Amino acid sequence: MQNLKKGIILASGGLDSTTLCYLFIKKNIEFVPLIINYGQHCFKTELERLKKVLPENNVNKIEILNVSEIYKYSNSKFINASNLWEEKITADDLYIPYRNVLILTIAASFARTLGLNYVYSAFINSNHAKEIDCSNEFFNNLENLLKEYGSVKIEMPFKDFSKFEVAKLGIELGAPIGKTFSCQASPDIPCGACPNCVDRLEALKRLSE
């Protein structure tokens, strides 16, 4: 894992980003937790969980950016919550075009307004993610693009980790991973079937073995 430096951490109240925040806390490195509301139906839950998982002195530093109008016409079930009792949701139903490009470029722009040169994402290369912009190749290309045309560097310390490895690290760091929320299909209760939930459940199962 590369040397960590002061910067922005894209935070969502999920297992991965919470673990990354606690890695910074453990190493006494200053960071700004940034959560972006791009219209995801679970935003309120994400923000609530983020405030619960971070220590109080870090909660006071949370920055919130609202760009929710950008996907207001989207049919994605990640934007418009579905009725899990009546609808069968597939990974394709959760796709949001250019979501990761949007989040990372917004974070990079915001970092520069704060005079920071580093943006950290807890992205992992999930076997269950179907989006084109959720691959190592995509993120490497985006990193190179942003680096070539600006001073902000995108860092992804967990991109070669499995969800299990991140969860294990989270426990070692004392992160309250049991309080995190990562569901894509439900805004309130984890569905257990979306790519995020599947990865999380598999990791927690391995930890208990």
C-alpha positions as a Markdown table, in Angstrom:
| # | Residue | x | y | z |
|---|---|---|---|---|
| 1 | Met | 0.0 | 0.0 | 0.0 |
| 2 | Gln | 1.4 | 3.4 | -1.0 |
| 3 | Asn | 2.2 | 6.2 | 1.5 |
| 4 | Leu | -0.9 | 8.0 | 2.5 |
| 5 | Lys | -1.0 | 11.8 | 2.5 |
| 6 | Lys | -3.5 | 14.4 | 3.6 |
| 7 | Gly | -6.5 | 14.5 | 1.2 |
| 8 | Ile | -10.2 | 13.8 | 0.6 |
| 9 | Ile | -11.7 | 10.4 | 1.2 |
| 10 | Leu | -14.8 | 9.6 | -0.7 |
| 11 | Ala | -17.0 | 8.3 | 2.1 |
| 12 | Ser | -20.4 | 6.6 | 1.9 |
| 13 | Gly | -20.9 | 4.9 | 5.3 |
| 14 | Gly | -20.0 | 1.6 | 3.6 |
| 15 | Leu | -17.6 | -1.1 | 4.7 |
| 16 | Asp | -14.8 | -0.1 | 2.3 |
| 17 | Ser | -14.7 | 3.6 | 2.8 |
| 18 | Thr | -15.1 | 3.3 | 6.5 |
| 19 | Thr | -12.1 | 1.0 | 6.7 |
| 20 | Leu | -10.1 | 3.5 | 4.7 |
| 21 | Cys | -11.1 | 6.3 | 7.0 |
| 22 | Tyr | -9.9 | 4.2 | 10.0 |
| 23 | Leu | -6.6 | 3.5 | 8.2 |
| 24 | Phe | -6.0 | 7.3 | 8.1 |
| 25 | Ile | -7.1 | 7.7 | 11.7 |
| 26 | Lys | -4.7 | 4.9 | 12.8 |
| 27 | Lys | -1.8 | 6.6 | 11.0 |
| 28 | Asn | -2.8 | 10.0 | 12.3 |
| 29 | Ile | -3.2 | 11.4 | 8.8 |
| 30 | Glu | -5.6 | 14.3 | 8.3 |
| 31 | Phe | -8.4 | 13.8 | 5.8 |
| 32 | Val | -11.7 | 15.3 | 4.7 |
| 33 | Pro | -14.6 | 12.8 | 4.5 |
| 34 | Leu | -16.6 | 13.8 | 1.4 |
| 35 | Ile | -20.0 | 12.3 | 0.7 |
| 36 | Ile | -21.7 | 13.1 | -2.6 |
| 37 | Asn | -25.5 | 13.1 | -3.1 |
| 38 | Tyr | -25.9 | 12.1 | -6.8 |
| 39 | Gly | -29.6 | 11.1 | -6.3 |
| 40 | Gln | -29.0 | 7.7 | -4.9 |
| 41 | His | -32.2 | 6.6 | -3.0 |
| 42 | Cys | -30.1 | 5.5 | 0.0 |
| 43 | Phe | -28.2 | 8.9 | 0.5 |
| 44 | Lys | -29.9 | 9.7 | 3.8 |
| 45 | Thr | -29.1 | 6.3 | 5.2 |
| 46 | Glu | -25.5 | 6.6 | 3.9 |
| 47 | Leu | -25.0 | 10.0 | 5.6 |
| 48 | Glu | -26.6 | 8.7 | 8.8 |
| 49 | Arg | -24.3 | 5.7 | 8.9 |
| 50 | Leu | -21.3 | 7.8 | 8.0 |
| 51 | Lys | -22.0 | 10.0 | 11.1 |
| 52 | Lys | -22.4 | 6.8 | 13.2 |
| 53 | Val | -19.2 | 5.1 | 12.1 |
| 54 | Leu | -16.8 | 8.0 | 12.3 |
| 55 | Pro | -15.3 | 9.4 | 15.6 |
| 56 | Glu | -16.9 | 12.7 | 16.6 |
| 57 | Asn | -14.0 | 14.8 | 15.7 |
| 58 | Asn | -14.1 | 13.4 | 12.1 |
| 59 | Val | -17.9 | 13.7 | 11.9 |
| 60 | Asn | -17.5 | 17.5 | 12.3 |
| 61 | Lys | -15.3 | 17.5 | 9.1 |
| 62 | Ile | -17.8 | 15.8 | 6.8 |
| 63 | Glu | -18.4 | 17.7 | 3.6 |
| 64 | Ile | -21.6 | 17.1 | 1.6 |
| 65 | Leu | -22.0 | 18.0 | -2.1 |
| 66 | Asn | -25.4 | 17.8 | -3.8 |
| 67 | Val | -25.6 | 17.0 | -7.5 |
| 68 | Ser | -28.7 | 14.9 | -7.3 |
| 69 | Glu | -30.5 | 16.6 | -10.3 |
| 70 | Ile | -28.0 | 15.1 | -12.7 |
| 71 | Tyr | -29.7 | 11.7 | -12.6 |
| 72 | Lys | -33.3 | 12.9 | -12.1 |
| 73 | Tyr | -34.5 | 11.1 | -15.3 |
| 74 | Ser | -32.6 | 7.9 | -14.6 |
| 75 | Asn | -34.5 | 4.6 | -14.5 |
| 76 | Ser | -31.8 | 3.0 | -12.4 |
| 77 | Lys | -33.0 | 1.2 | -9.3 |
| 78 | Phe | -30.1 | 2.7 | -7.5 |
| 79 | Ile | -31.8 | 6.1 | -8.0 |
| 80 | Asn | -35.4 | 5.0 | -7.8 |
| 81 | Ala | -36.0 | 2.5 | -5.0 |
| 82 | Ser | -37.9 | -0.6 | -6.0 |
| 83 | Asn | -40.4 | -2.7 | -4.1 |
| 84 | Leu | -38.2 | -5.7 | -3.2 |
| 85 | Trp | -41.3 | -7.8 | -2.3 |
| 86 | Glu | -42.7 | -7.5 | -5.8 |
| 87 | Glu | -39.8 | -6.7 | -8.2 |
| 88 | Lys | -36.9 | -8.9 | -9.2 |
| 89 | Ile | -33.8 | -6.7 | -9.4 |
| 90 | Thr | -30.7 | -7.6 | -11.5 |
| 91 | Ala | -27.3 | -6.0 | -11.5 |
| 92 | Asp | -28.2 | -4.3 | -14.9 |
| 93 | Asp | -31.1 | -2.5 | -13.2 |
| 94 | Leu | -28.7 | -0.8 | -10.8 |
| 95 | Tyr | -26.4 | 0.6 | -13.5 |
| 96 | Ile | -25.8 | 4.4 | -13.5 |
| 97 | Pro | -24.0 | 5.8 | -16.5 |
| 98 | Tyr | -20.6 | 7.5 | -15.7 |
| 99 | Arg | -21.3 | 7.5 | -12.0 |
| 100 | Asn | -17.6 | 6.9 | -11.0 |
| 101 | Val | -16.4 | 9.4 | -13.5 |
| 102 | Leu | -18.8 | 11.9 | -12.0 |
| 103 | Ile | -17.9 | 11.2 | -8.4 |
| 104 | Leu | -14.1 | 11.2 | -8.9 |
| 105 | Thr | -14.0 | 14.4 | -11.1 |
| 106 | Ile | -16.2 | 16.2 | -8.6 |
| 107 | Ala | -14.0 | 15.1 | -5.7 |
| 108 | Ala | -10.9 | 16.2 | -7.7 |
| 109 | Ser | -12.4 | 19.6 | -8.4 |
| 110 | Phe | -13.5 | 20.0 | -4.8 |
| 111 | Ala | -10.0 | 19.0 | -3.6 |
| 112 | Arg | -8.4 | 21.8 | -5.5 |
| 113 | Thr | -10.8 | 24.4 | -3.9 |
| 114 | Leu | -9.4 | 23.1 | -0.6 |
| 115 | Gly | -5.8 | 23.3 | -1.8 |
| 116 | Leu | -5.5 | 19.5 | -1.6 |
| 117 | Asn | -3.8 | 17.2 | -4.2 |
| 118 | Tyr | -5.1 | 13.8 | -3.2 |
| 119 | Val | -8.4 | 12.1 | -3.5 |
| 120 | Tyr | -8.8 | 8.6 | -2.0 |
| 121 | Ser | -11.4 | 6.1 | -3.1 |
| 122 | Ala | -11.9 | 2.7 | -1.3 |
| 123 | Phe | -12.8 | 1.1 | -4.7 |
| 124 | Ile | -12.2 | -2.7 | -4.9 |
| 125 | Asn | -12.3 | -4.7 | -8.1 |
| 126 | Ser | -15.4 | -6.7 | -7.3 |
| 127 | Asn | -16.2 | -9.8 | -9.2 |
| 128 | His | -19.9 | -9.0 | -8.9 |
| 129 | Ala | -19.8 | -5.4 | -10.3 |
| 130 | Lys | -21.2 | -5.3 | -13.9 |
| 131 | Glu | -20.5 | -1.6 | -14.7 |
| 132 | Ile | -17.9 | -0.8 | -17.3 |
| 133 | Asp | -16.5 | 2.0 | -15.0 |
| 134 | Cys | -15.9 | -0.4 | -12.2 |
| 135 | Ser | -12.8 | -2.1 | -13.5 |
| 136 | Asn | -9.1 | -1.6 | -12.7 |
| 137 | Glu | -8.4 | -0.7 | -16.3 |
| 138 | Phe | -11.0 | 2.0 | -16.3 |
| 139 | Phe | -9.7 | 3.6 | -13.0 |
| 140 | Asn | -6.1 | 3.4 | -14.2 |
| 141 | Asn | -7.0 | 5.3 | -17.3 |
| 142 | Leu | -9.0 | 7.9 | -15.4 |
| 143 | Glu | -6.1 | 8.3 | -12.9 |
| 144 | Asn | -3.7 | 8.9 | -15.7 |
| 145 | Leu | -6.1 | 11.4 | -17.4 |
| 146 | Leu | -6.6 | 13.5 | -14.2 |
| 147 | Lys | -2.9 | 13.4 | -13.4 |
| 148 | Glu | -2.0 | 14.5 | -16.9 |
| 149 | Tyr | -4.4 | 17.4 | -17.0 |
| 150 | Gly | -4.3 | 18.6 | -13.4 |
| 151 | Ser | -2.5 | 18.4 | -10.1 |
| 152 | Val | -4.9 | 16.1 | -8.2 |
| 153 | Lys | -3.9 | 12.4 | -7.9 |
| 154 | Ile | -6.6 | 9.7 | -7.5 |
| 155 | Glu | -5.5 | 7.0 | -5.1 |
| 156 | Met | -7.2 | 3.7 | -4.6 |
| 157 | Pro | -5.3 | 1.8 | -1.8 |
| 158 | Phe | -7.7 | -1.2 | -1.9 |
| 159 | Lys | -8.0 | -1.7 | -5.6 |
| 160 | Asp | -6.1 | -5.0 | -5.5 |
| 161 | Phe | -7.9 | -6.2 | -2.3 |
| 162 | Ser | -10.8 | -8.5 | -1.9 |
| 163 | Lys | -13.8 | -7.5 | 0.1 |
| 164 | Phe | -12.7 | -10.1 | 2.7 |
| 165 | Glu | -9.2 | -8.5 | 3.0 |
| 166 | Val | -10.8 | -5.1 | 3.5 |
| 167 | Ala | -13.2 | -6.4 | 6.1 |
| 168 | Lys | -10.3 | -8.1 | 7.9 |
| 169 | Leu | -8.3 | -4.9 | 7.9 |
| 170 | Gly | -11.3 | -3.0 | 9.1 |
| 171 | Ile | -11.6 | -5.3 | 12.2 |
| 172 | Glu | -7.9 | -5.0 | 12.8 |
| 173 | Leu | -8.2 | -1.2 | 12.8 |
| 174 | Gly | -11.2 | -1.2 | 15.1 |
| 175 | Ala | -13.6 | 0.1 | 12.5 |
| 176 | Pro | -17.3 | -0.5 | 13.4 |
| 177 | Ile | -18.0 | -2.4 | 10.2 |
| 178 | Gly | -21.2 | -3.8 | 11.7 |
| 179 | Lys | -22.7 | -0.4 | 11.5 |
| 180 | Thr | -21.9 | 0.2 | 7.9 |
| 181 | Phe | -24.4 | 0.2 | 5.0 |
| 182 | Ser | -23.6 | -0.8 | 1.4 |
| 183 | Cys | -26.9 | -1.9 | -0.3 |
| 184 | Gln | -27.6 | -0.7 | -3.8 |
| 185 | Ala | -31.2 | -1.9 | -4.1 |
| 186 | Ser | -32.8 | -0.8 | -0.8 |
| 187 | Pro | -32.6 | 2.6 | 0.9 |
| 188 | Asp | -33.2 | 1.2 | 4.4 |
| 189 | Ile | -32.6 | -2.5 | 4.9 |
| 190 | Pro | -29.9 | -4.4 | 3.0 |
| 191 | Cys | -31.4 | -6.6 | 0.4 |
| 192 | Gly | -28.7 | -9.3 | 0.5 |
| 193 | Ala | -28.8 | -9.8 | -3.2 |
| 194 | Cys | -27.3 | -6.8 | -5.0 |
| 195 | Pro | -23.5 | -6.9 | -5.9 |
| 196 | Asn | -22.6 | -4.8 | -2.8 |
| 197 | Cys | -24.6 | -7.0 | -0.4 |
| 198 | Val | -23.3 | -10.2 | -1.9 |
| 199 | Asp | -19.6 | -9.1 | -1.6 |
| 200 | Arg | -20.2 | -8.0 | 2.0 |
| 201 | Leu | -22.0 | -11.1 | 3.1 |
| 202 | Glu | -19.4 | -13.4 | 1.6 |
| 203 | Ala | -16.6 | -11.4 | 3.3 |
| 204 | Leu | -18.4 | -11.5 | 6.7 |
| 205 | Lys | -19.0 | -15.2 | 6.3 |
| 206 | Arg | -15.3 | -15.9 | 5.7 |
| 207 | Leu | -14.4 | -13.8 | 8.8 |
| 208 | Ser | -16.6 | -15.9 | 11.0 |
| 209 | Glu | -15.2 | -19.2 | 9.7 |
